[in-house]
Amino acid sequence: MNVDFTGAVWRKSKHSGPNGNCVEVAFLVDGNVGVRDSKQHGTGPVLAFTPGEWDAFLSGVSDGEFKRA
């Protein structure tokens, strides 16, 4: 998937600490979603999700699918 995140508005939780150990999320007008590491200051990789992939990811998080053993 090739998604242009130029001009995206990145957000992170209000509960994030000042040390930069956070993820940022951007919701694009076409429905795609980007996730990145806030420590990279916009220079690192971005995970890109289609709307369906994002919904499946959130469902997996809610269902505990990604919990460490």
N, C-alpha and C positions, 0 to 999 in steps of 0.2 A: 504494500500500500504506500503510495506517495502522497503525503498530506503536507500542505503548506501552512506552517504555523506562524508565518509572518503577521505581525499585528495582533496575535492572540493575546487575550487577557488572562494571565496566570493567577491562580488563587491558591492559598493554603489555609489550613485551619486557623481559626482565631486562638486555638489552644496550643499552637506551635511555640516552641521555645526560641530564644534568641541565638542558639548555637548553630542553626542552619541544618539540623538533621530532620528535614521535612520533605514531603512530596508536594508538588504543585500540580494542579489540574486546570486545563483549559477546555472550555466547551465552545466549539466552532459553530457558525451559523448553518453549516451543512449537516450538523448532527454528529460529526466526528468528535472524539475526545482525545486529548493528549495528557500524558502523565510524565513528569520529569522530576529529577532530584534537585532540590533547591540549592544544594551546595555547588552545583555546576554553573550557576549564574547565567543560565541560558546558552551555555556552550556545549553541554553534554547531549547524550542521546535522549530521544523522546519516544515513549511507547505510544503508538497510535491505535485507537480502537474505533471500529464502526459503532453505530448506535446499538446494534444487536450484540456485538462483542462486549460493549460496556455494560449492558444490562445483564449479560451472562456472568461477567466478572463480579458485579455487585451482588448478584444472587449467590455466587460461590462464597464471597466474603461473609454474607449474612448467614449462610448455611454452615459455616465453619470448615469449608472445603480446603482452606489453605493453612489450617492450624498446624503448628509444629508438633511432631509426635513426642 
